[in-house]
Amino acid sequence: MTANPFFPAKPPTARSNAPRPSAHFTARPLTGALGADITGIDVATAPDEAIADLRAALVHHQVLAIRGQSLDPAGMERVALRFGAFGQDPYVRPLPGFTNVLRLLKTADEAHPNVFGEAWHSDWSFLETPPAFTLLYGHDVPDWGGDTMFASQIRACEALSPAMVRLLEPLKAVHSARRGYGPASREAVADRLPNMDIVVSETAMATRLHPVIRTHPETGARALYVSPAYTIGLDGFADAEAEALLGYLFQLSVDPRFTCRVRWEPGTLTIWDNRSVLHLPIGDYHGARREMYRTTVAGDEPVLTPV
């Protein structure tokens, strides 16, 4: 049988995403690769030891959908600070009175089906120190549709051949916000995302180099760190060369076996680890209203640690 060039050499196993016991909540894995539904905890009032357990579960599962929460913007800020200092959000204005909380809003009467962030990405990877975690809360969600997909870049990296790993280890990817927030996007943003307070700026044309493979600073696991939204090239490569190699990595990175999907309910707080996952909001709820609160937790500069 001829090998499929995009067939993972090392798919996840049942052990890859096995739950870890905690006295403070119940974790139910979403898929074999990543993600867990969390029940039995109130993140606003839980003791510090419970939050420490939750943070460990987050790093392990990479994505947590914490059900049954009740949070307003002020509560979002308080919860985020339990995981670390606030991250930067450079191209979306925050809610008035809440420096670190964004409102992601799509109303039922919008003319276009487009949704904010509708491309696979790791949040703000074009920054020098991108956020470690993103917190997103379902304040008003459709009865169906509007799910968020996640893809484990640890699982994707594990699937690379040794020869490909050797090729990628020294490479730097070029990250930029220009496609979504550069001056050329001004008209499209105003037309297609009228209820989002997006900042279009010349500063979005800047570029940043990060390793194609990064080391998770807490676990030592290696993860791919490129995305169709923010990776625009490879340092030192001609455009055609970079397009060919990145095209392969983009396709491998979202192989279905490396993914999970969070279905939103009112009161769901989803937290994900930008150091190990890509995510994609699904724009399949045109004609319905969706309002979310979002904040981030600061991270470190991506690096690849030699083995």
Contacts in CASP RR format, 6 or more apart in sequence:
PFRMAT RR
TARGET T0000
AUTHOR 0000-0000-0000
METHOD contacts of the structure
MODEL  1
MTANPFFPAKPPTARSNAPRPSAHFTARPLTGALGADITGIDVATAPDEA
IADLRAALVHHQVLAIRGQSLDPAGMERVALRFGAFGQDPYVRPLPGFTN
VLRLLKTADEAHPNVFGEAWHSDWSFLETPPAFTLLYGHDVPDWGGDTMF
ASQIRACEALSPAMVRLLEPLKAVHSARRGYGPASREAVADRLPNMDIVV
SETAMATRLHPVIRTHPETGARALYVSPAYTIGLDGFADAEAEALLGYLF
QLSVDPRFTCRVRWEPGTLTIWDNRSVLHLPIGDYHGARREMYRTTVAGD
EPVLTPV
5 248 0 8 1.000
6 248 0 8 1.000
6 251 0 8 1.000
6 252 0 8 1.000
6 255 0 8 1.000
8 155 0 8 1.000
8 156 0 8 1.000
8 159 0 8 1.000
8 252 0 8 1.000
8 255 0 8 1.000
8 257 0 8 1.000
8 258 0 8 1.000
9 159 0 8 1.000
9 160 0 8 1.000
9 161 0 8 1.000
10 158 0 8 1.000
10 159 0 8 1.000
11 155 0 8 1.000
11 159 0 8 1.000
11 257 0 8 1.000
12 31 0 8 1.000
12 32 0 8 1.000
12 33 0 8 1.000
12 152 0 8 1.000
12 155 0 8 1.000
12 257 0 8 1.000
12 258 0 8 1.000
13 32 0 8 1.000
14 32 0 8 1.000
16 32 0 8 1.000
16 33 0 8 1.000
16 34 0 8 1.000
16 155 0 8 1.000
17 29 0 8 1.000
17 30 0 8 1.000
17 31 0 8 1.000
17 32 0 8 1.000
17 33 0 8 1.000
17 34 0 8 1.000
17 35 0 8 1.000
17 36 0 8 1.000
17 61 0 8 1.000
18 29 0 8 1.000
19 27 0 8 1.000
19 28 0 8 1.000
19 29 0 8 1.000
19 36 0 8 1.000
19 61 0 8 1.000
20 27 0 8 1.000
20 56 0 8 1.000
20 57 0 8 1.000
20 60 0 8 1.000
22 50 0 8 1.000
22 53 0 8 1.000
22 54 0 8 1.000
22 57 0 8 1.000
23 53 0 8 1.000
24 40 0 8 1.000
24 41 0 8 1.000
24 46 0 8 1.000
24 47 0 8 1.000
24 49 0 8 1.000
24 50 0 8 1.000
24 53 0 8 1.000
24 54 0 8 1.000
25 38 0 8 1.000
25 39 0 8 1.000
25 40 0 8 1.000
25 41 0 8 1.000
25 50 0 8 1.000
25 53 0 8 1.000
25 54 0 8 1.000
25 57 0 8 1.000
26 38 0 8 1.000
26 39 0 8 1.000
26 40 0 8 1.000
27 36 0 8 1.000
27 37 0 8 1.000
27 38 0 8 1.000
27 57 0 8 1.000
27 61 0 8 1.000
27 64 0 8 1.000
28 36 0 8 1.000
28 37 0 8 1.000
28 38 0 8 1.000
28 39 0 8 1.000
29 35 0 8 1.000
29 36 0 8 1.000
29 61 0 8 1.000
30 36 0 8 1.000
30 37 0 8 1.000
30 63 0 8 1.000
30 65 0 8 1.000
30 260 0 8 1.000
30 261 0 8 1.000
30 262 0 8 1.000
31 259 0 8 1.000
31 260 0 8 1.000
33 152 0 8 1.000
33 155 0 8 1.000
33 257 0 8 1.000
33 258 0 8 1.000
33 259 0 8 1.000
33 260 0 8 1.000
34 61 0 8 1.000
34 62 0 8 1.000
34 63 0 8 1.000
34 150 0 8 1.000
34 152 0 8 1.000
34 154 0 8 1.000
34 155 0 8 1.000
34 258 0 8 1.000
34 259 0 8 1.000
34 260 0 8 1.000
34 277 0 8 1.000
35 61 0 8 1.000
35 62 0 8 1.000
35 63 0 8 1.000
35 64 0 8 1.000
35 65 0 8 1.000
35 150 0 8 1.000
35 260 0 8 1.000
36 57 0 8 1.000
36 61 0 8 1.000
36 63 0 8 1.000
36 64 0 8 1.000
36 65 0 8 1.000
37 64 0 8 1.000
37 65 0 8 1.000
37 67 0 8 1.000
38 54 0 8 1.000
38 57 0 8 1.000
38 64 0 8 1.000
38 65 0 8 1.000
38 66 0 8 1.000
38 67 0 8 1.000
39 66 0 8 1.000
39 67 0 8 1.000
39 68 0 8 1.000
41 50 0 8 1.000
41 54 0 8 1.000
41 66 0 8 1.000
42 69 0 8 1.000
43 51 0 8 1.000
43 54 0 8 1.000
43 66 0 8 1.000
43 69 0 8 1.000
43 71 0 8 1.000
43 79 0 8 1.000
43 82 0 8 1.000
43 269 0 8 1.000
44 69 0 8 1.000
44 70 0 8 1.000
44 71 0 8 1.000
44 75 0 8 1.000
44 78 0 8 1.000
44 79 0 8 1.000
46 54 0 8 1.000
48 82 0 8 1.000
51 82 0 8 1.000
51 83 0 8 1.000
54 64 0 8 1.000
54 66 0 8 1.000
55 83 0 8 1.000
57 64 0 8 1.000
58 64 0 8 1.000
58 133 0 8 1.000
58 271 0 8 1.000
58 272 0 8 1.000
58 273 0 8 1.000
59 216 0 8 1.000
59 218 0 8 1.000
59 219 0 8 1.000
59 273 0 8 1.000
62 150 0 8 1.000
62 152 0 8 1.000
62 154 0 8 1.000
62 272 0 8 1.000
62 273 0 8 1.000
62 276 0 8 1.000
62 277 0 8 1.000
63 150 0 8 1.000
63 260 0 8 1.000
63 262 0 8 1.000
63 270 0 8 1.000
63 271 0 8 1.000
63 272 0 8 1.000
63 273 0 8 1.000
63 277 0 8 1.000
63 279 0 8 1.000
64 270 0 8 1.000
64 271 0 8 1.000
64 272 0 8 1.000
65 262 0 8 1.000
65 268 0 8 1.000
65 269 0 8 1.000
65 270 0 8 1.000
66 268 0 8 1.000
66 269 0 8 1.000
66 270 0 8 1.000
66 271 0 8 1.000
67 265 0 8 1.000
67 267 0 8 1.000
67 268 0 8 1.000
68 265 0 8 1.000
68 267 0 8 1.000
68 268 0 8 1.000
69 137 0 8 1.000
69 267 0 8 1.000
69 268 0 8 1.000
69 269 0 8 1.000
70 267 0 8 1.000
71 79 0 8 1.000
71 137 0 8 1.000
71 267 0 8 1.000
71 269 0 8 1.000
71 293 0 8 1.000
72 293 0 8 1.000
73 95 0 8 1.000
73 98 0 8 1.000
73 101 0 8 1.000
73 103 0 8 1.000
73 293 0 8 1.000
74 98 0 8 1.000
76 98 0 8 1.000
76 101 0 8 1.000
76 135 0 8 1.000
76 137 0 8 1.000
76 293 0 8 1.000
76 294 0 8 1.000
76 295 0 8 1.000
77 86 0 8 1.000
77 98 0 8 1.000
77 100 0 8 1.000
77 101 0 8 1.000
77 295 0 8 1.000
79 135 0 8 1.000
79 269 0 8 1.000
80 86 0 8 1.000
80 100 0 8 1.000
80 135 0 8 1.000
80 295 0 8 1.000
80 296 0 8 1.000
80 297 0 8 1.000
83 133 0 8 1.000
83 135 0 8 1.000
83 271 0 8 1.000
83 297 0 8 1.000
84 297 0 8 1.000
84 298 0 8 1.000
85 297 0 8 1.000
85 298 0 8 1.000
86 99 0 8 1.000
86 100 0 8 1.000
86 295 0 8 1.000
86 296 0 8 1.000
86 297 0 8 1.000
86 298 0 8 1.000
87 100 0 8 1.000
87 131 0 8 1.000
87 295 0 8 1.000
87 296 0 8 1.000
87 297 0 8 1.000
87 298 0 8 1.000
87 299 0 8 1.000
88 124 0 8 1.000
88 127 0 8 1.000
88 129 0 8 1.000
88 131 0 8 1.000
88 296 0 8 1.000
88 298 0 8 1.000
89 100 0 8 1.000
89 102 0 8 1.000
89 124 0 8 1.000
89 295 0 8 1.000
89 296 0 8 1.000
90 124 0 8 1.000
90 127 0 8 1.000
90 177 0 8 1.000
90 199 0 8 1.000
90 203 0 8 1.000
91 177 0 8 1.000
91 180 0 8 1.000
91 181 0 8 1.000
91 198 0 8 1.000
91 199 0 8 1.000
91 200 0 8 1.000
91 201 0 8 1.000
91 204 0 8 1.000
92 102 0 8 1.000
92 196 0 8 1.000
92 197 0 8 1.000
92 198 0 8 1.000
92 199 0 8 1.000
93 102 0 8 1.000
93 197 0 8 1.000
93 198 0 8 1.000
93 199 0 8 1.000
94 100 0 8 1.000
94 101 0 8 1.000
94 102 0 8 1.000
95 101 0 8 1.000
95 102 0 8 1.000
95 103 0 8 1.000
95 293 0 8 1.000
100 295 0 8 1.000
100 296 0 8 1.000
101 293 0 8 1.000
101 294 0 8 1.000
101 295 0 8 1.000
102 293 0 8 1.000
102 294 0 8 1.000
102 295 0 8 1.000
103 197 0 8 1.000
103 291 0 8 1.000
103 292 0 8 1.000
103 293 0 8 1.000
103 294 0 8 1.000
104 116 0 8 1.000
104 136 0 8 1.000
104 196 0 8 1.000
104 290 0 8 1.000
104 291 0 8 1.000
104 292 0 8 1.000
104 293 0 8 1.000
104 294 0 8 1.000
105 195 0 8 1.000
105 196 0 8 1.000
105 290 0 8 1.000
105 291 0 8 1.000
105 292 0 8 1.000
106 115 0 8 1.000
106 116 0 8 1.000
106 193 0 8 1.000
106 195 0 8 1.000
106 285 0 8 1.000
106 289 0 8 1.000
106 290 0 8 1.000
106 291 0 8 1.000
107 195 0 8 1.000
107 289 0 8 1.000
108 287 0 8 1.000
108 288 0 8 1.000
108 289 0 8 1.000
109 287 0 8 1.000
110 194 0 8 1.000
110 195 0 8 1.000
110 286 0 8 1.000
110 287 0 8 1.000
111 191 0 8 1.000
112 191 0 8 1.000
112 192 0 8 1.000
112 286 0 8 1.000
113 283 0 8 1.000
113 286 0 8 1.000
114 192 0 8 1.000
114 193 0 8 1.000
114 283 0 8 1.000
115 146 0 8 1.000
115 193 0 8 1.000
115 281 0 8 1.000
115 282 0 8 1.000
115 283 0 8 1.000
115 290 0 8 1.000
116 193 0 8 1.000
116 196 0 8 1.000
116 198 0 8 1.000
116 281 0 8 1.000
117 229 0 8 1.000
117 281 0 8 1.000
118 280 0 8 1.000
118 281 0 8 1.000
118 282 0 8 1.000
118 283 0 8 1.000
119 227 0 8 1.000
119 228 0 8 1.000
119 229 0 8 1.000
119 280 0 8 1.000
120 151 0 8 1.000
120 227 0 8 1.000
120 228 0 8 1.000
120 229 0 8 1.000
120 250 0 8 1.000
120 253 0 8 1.000
120 254 0 8 1.000
120 278 0 8 1.000
120 279 0 8 1.000
120 280 0 8 1.000
121 227 0 8 1.000
121 228 0 8 1.000
121 229 0 8 1.000
121 230 0 8 1.000
121 278 0 8 1.000
121 279 0 8 1.000
121 280 0 8 1.000
122 130 0 8 1.000
122 153 0 8 1.000
122 225 0 8 1.000
122 227 0 8 1.000
122 230 0 8 1.000
122 274 0 8 1.000
122 275 0 8 1.000
122 277 0 8 1.000
122 278 0 8 1.000
122 279 0 8 1.000
123 130 0 8 1.000
123 131 0 8 1.000
123 134 0 8 1.000
123 274 0 8 1.000
123 279 0 8 1.000
123 296 0 8 1.000
124 130 0 8 1.000
124 131 0 8 1.000
124 177 0 8 1.000
124 274 0 8 1.000
124 296 0 8 1.000
125 175 0 8 1.000
125 208 0 8 1.000
125 210 0 8 1.000
125 225 0 8 1.000
125 227 0 8 1.000
125 230 0 8 1.000
125 231 0 8 1.000
125 274 0 8 1.000
125 302 0 8 1.000
126 175 0 8 1.000
126 176 0 8 1.000
126 177 0 8 1.000
126 206 0 8 1.000
126 207 0 8 1.000
126 208 0 8 1.000
126 230 0 8 1.000
127 208 0 8 1.000
128 208 0 8 1.000
128 301 0 8 1.000
129 298 0 8 1.000
129 299 0 8 1.000
129 300 0 8 1.000
129 301 0 8 1.000
130 274 0 8 1.000
130 299 0 8 1.000
130 302 0 8 1.000
131 274 0 8 1.000
131 296 0 8 1.000
131 297 0 8 1.000
131 298 0 8 1.000
131 299 0 8 1.000
132 273 0 8 1.000
132 274 0 8 1.000
132 275 0 8 1.000
132 296 0 8 1.000
132 297 0 8 1.000
132 298 0 8 1.000
132 299 0 8 1.000
132 300 0 8 1.000
133 271 0 8 1.000
133 272 0 8 1.000
133 273 0 8 1.000
133 274 0 8 1.000
133 296 0 8 1.000
133 297 0 8 1.000
134 271 0 8 1.000
134 272 0 8 1.000
134 274 0 8 1.000
134 279 0 8 1.000
134 294 0 8 1.000
134 295 0 8 1.000
134 296 0 8 1.000
134 297 0 8 1.000
135 269 0 8 1.000
135 270 0 8 1.000
135 271 0 8 1.000
135 294 0 8 1.000
135 295 0 8 1.000
135 296 0 8 1.000
135 297 0 8 1.000
136 148 0 8 1.000
136 269 0 8 1.000
136 270 0 8 1.000
136 271 0 8 1.000
136 292 0 8 1.000
136 293 0 8 1.000
136 294 0 8 1.000
137 267 0 8 1.000
137 268 0 8 1.000
137 269 0 8 1.000
137 270 0 8 1.000
137 292 0 8 1.000
137 293 0 8 1.000
137 294 0 8 1.000
138 264 0 8 1.000
138 265 0 8 1.000
138 266 0 8 1.000
138 267 0 8 1.000
138 268 0 8 1.000
138 269 0 8 1.000
138 291 0 8 1.000
138 292 0 8 1.000
138 293 0 8 1.000
139 266 0 8 1.000
139 267 0 8 1.000
139 291 0 8 1.000
139 292 0 8 1.000
139 293 0 8 1.000
140 266 0 8 1.000
140 289 0 8 1.000
140 290 0 8 1.000
140 291 0 8 1.000
141 264 0 8 1.000
141 265 0 8 1.000
141 266 0 8 1.000
141 268 0 8 1.000
141 290 0 8 1.000
141 291 0 8 1.000
141 292 0 8 1.000
142 264 0 8 1.000
142 285 0 8 1.000
142 288 0 8 1.000
142 289 0 8 1.000
142 290 0 8 1.000
143 288 0 8 1.000
144 285 0 8 1.000
145 263 0 8 1.000
145 264 0 8 1.000
145 282 0 8 1.000
145 283 0 8 1.000
145 284 0 8 1.000
145 285 0 8 1.000
145 288 0 8 1.000
146 264 0 8 1.000
146 281 0 8 1.000
146 282 0 8 1.000
146 283 0 8 1.000
146 284 0 8 1.000
146 285 0 8 1.000
146 290 0 8 1.000
147 261 0 8 1.000
147 262 0 8 1.000
147 263 0 8 1.000
147 264 0 8 1.000
147 282 0 8 1.000
147 284 0 8 1.000
148 261 0 8 1.000
148 262 0 8 1.000
148 264 0 8 1.000
148 270 0 8 1.000
148 279 0 8 1.000
148 280 0 8 1.000
148 281 0 8 1.000
148 282 0 8 1.000
149 259 0 8 1.000
149 260 0 8 1.000
149 261 0 8 1.000
149 262 0 8 1.000
149 279 0 8 1.000
149 280 0 8 1.000
149 281 0 8 1.000
149 282 0 8 1.000
150 259 0 8 1.000
150 260 0 8 1.000
150 261 0 8 1.000
150 262 0 8 1.000
150 272 0 8 1.000
150 277 0 8 1.000
150 278 0 8 1.000
150 279 0 8 1.000
150 280 0 8 1.000
151 253 0 8 1.000
151 254 0 8 1.000
151 255 0 8 1.000
151 258 0 8 1.000
151 259 0 8 1.000
151 277 0 8 1.000
151 278 0 8 1.000
151 279 0 8 1.000
151 280 0 8 1.000
152 223 0 8 1.000
152 258 0 8 1.000
152 259 0 8 1.000
152 276 0 8 1.000
152 277 0 8 1.000
153 223 0 8 1.000
153 224 0 8 1.000
153 225 0 8 1.000
153 253 0 8 1.000
153 258 0 8 1.000
153 276 0 8 1.000
153 277 0 8 1.000
153 278 0 8 1.000
154 216 0 8 1.000
154 221 0 8 1.000
154 222 0 8 1.000
154 223 0 8 1.000
154 276 0 8 1.000
155 257 0 8 1.000
155 258 0 8 1.000
156 223 0 8 1.000
156 224 0 8 1.000
156 249 0 8 1.000
156 252 0 8 1.000
156 253 0 8 1.000
156 255 0 8 1.000
156 258 0 8 1.000
157 165 0 8 1.000
157 213 0 8 1.000
157 221 0 8 1.000
157 222 0 8 1.000
157 223 0 8 1.000
157 224 0 8 1.000
159 252 0 8 1.000
159 255 0 8 1.000
159 258 0 8 1.000
160 168 0 8 1.000
160 252 0 8 1.000
165 213 0 8 1.000
168 212 0 8 1.000
168 213 0 8 1.000
169 213 0 8 1.000
169 304 0 8 1.000
171 211 0 8 1.000
171 212 0 8 1.000
171 234 0 8 1.000
171 235 0 8 1.000
172 209 0 8 1.000
172 210 0 8 1.000
172 211 0 8 1.000
172 212 0 8 1.000
172 234 0 8 1.000
172 235 0 8 1.000
173 209 0 8 1.000
173 210 0 8 1.000
173 211 0 8 1.000
173 212 0 8 1.000
173 225 0 8 1.000
173 226 0 8 1.000
173 231 0 8 1.000
173 233 0 8 1.000
173 234 0 8 1.000
173 235 0 8 1.000
173 246 0 8 1.000
174 207 0 8 1.000
174 208 0 8 1.000
174 209 0 8 1.000
174 231 0 8 1.000
174 232 0 8 1.000
174 233 0 8 1.000
174 234 0 8 1.000
174 235 0 8 1.000
175 207 0 8 1.000
175 208 0 8 1.000
175 209 0 8 1.000
175 210 0 8 1.000
175 230 0 8 1.000
175 231 0 8 1.000
175 232 0 8 1.000
176 204 0 8 1.000
176 205 0 8 1.000
176 206 0 8 1.000
176 207 0 8 1.000
176 208 0 8 1.000
176 230 0 8 1.000
176 232 0 8 1.000
177 204 0 8 1.000
177 206 0 8 1.000
177 230 0 8 1.000
178 184 0 8 1.000
178 204 0 8 1.000
178 205 0 8 1.000
178 232 0 8 1.000
179 185 0 8 1.000
179 229 0 8 1.000
179 230 0 8 1.000
179 232 0 8 1.000
180 189 0 8 1.000
180 204 0 8 1.000
180 229 0 8 1.000
181 189 0 8 1.000
181 198 0 8 1.000
181 199 0 8 1.000
181 200 0 8 1.000
181 201 0 8 1.000
181 204 0 8 1.000
182 200 0 8 1.000
182 201 0 8 1.000
182 202 0 8 1.000
182 204 0 8 1.000
182 205 0 8 1.000
183 200 0 8 1.000
183 201 0 8 1.000
183 202 0 8 1.000
183 204 0 8 1.000
183 205 0 8 1.000
185 200 0 8 1.000
186 200 0 8 1.000
189 196 0 8 1.000
189 198 0 8 1.000
189 200 0 8 1.000
207 232 0 8 1.000
209 235 0 8 1.000
210 225 0 8 1.000
210 302 0 8 1.000
211 225 0 8 1.000
211 302 0 8 1.000
211 303 0 8 1.000
211 304 0 8 1.000
212 224 0 8 1.000
212 225 0 8 1.000
212 226 0 8 1.000
212 234 0 8 1.000
212 249 0 8 1.000
213 222 0 8 1.000
213 223 0 8 1.000
213 224 0 8 1.000
213 225 0 8 1.000
213 304 0 8 1.000
214 222 0 8 1.000
214 223 0 8 1.000
214 225 0 8 1.000
214 275 0 8 1.000
214 302 0 8 1.000
214 303 0 8 1.000
214 304 0 8 1.000
215 221 0 8 1.000
215 222 0 8 1.000
215 223 0 8 1.000
215 303 0 8 1.000
215 304 0 8 1.000
215 305 0 8 1.000
216 222 0 8 1.000
216 223 0 8 1.000
216 275 0 8 1.000
216 276 0 8 1.000
217 275 0 8 1.000
217 300 0 8 1.000
217 303 0 8 1.000
220 305 0 8 1.000
221 276 0 8 1.000
222 304 0 8 1.000
223 275 0 8 1.000
223 276 0 8 1.000
224 249 0 8 1.000
224 252 0 8 1.000
224 253 0 8 1.000
225 302 0 8 1.000
226 246 0 8 1.000
226 249 0 8 1.000
226 250 0 8 1.000
226 253 0 8 1.000
227 250 0 8 1.000
227 253 0 8 1.000
227 278 0 8 1.000
228 250 0 8 1.000
231 246 0 8 1.000
233 239 0 8 1.000
233 242 0 8 1.000
233 243 0 8 1.000
233 246 0 8 1.000
234 241 0 8 1.000
234 242 0 8 1.000
234 245 0 8 1.000
234 246 0 8 1.000
237 245 0 8 1.000
253 278 0 8 1.000
254 278 0 8 1.000
254 280 0 8 1.000
262 268 0 8 1.000
262 270 0 8 1.000
264 270 0 8 1.000
272 279 0 8 1.000
275 299 0 8 1.000
275 302 0 8 1.000
END
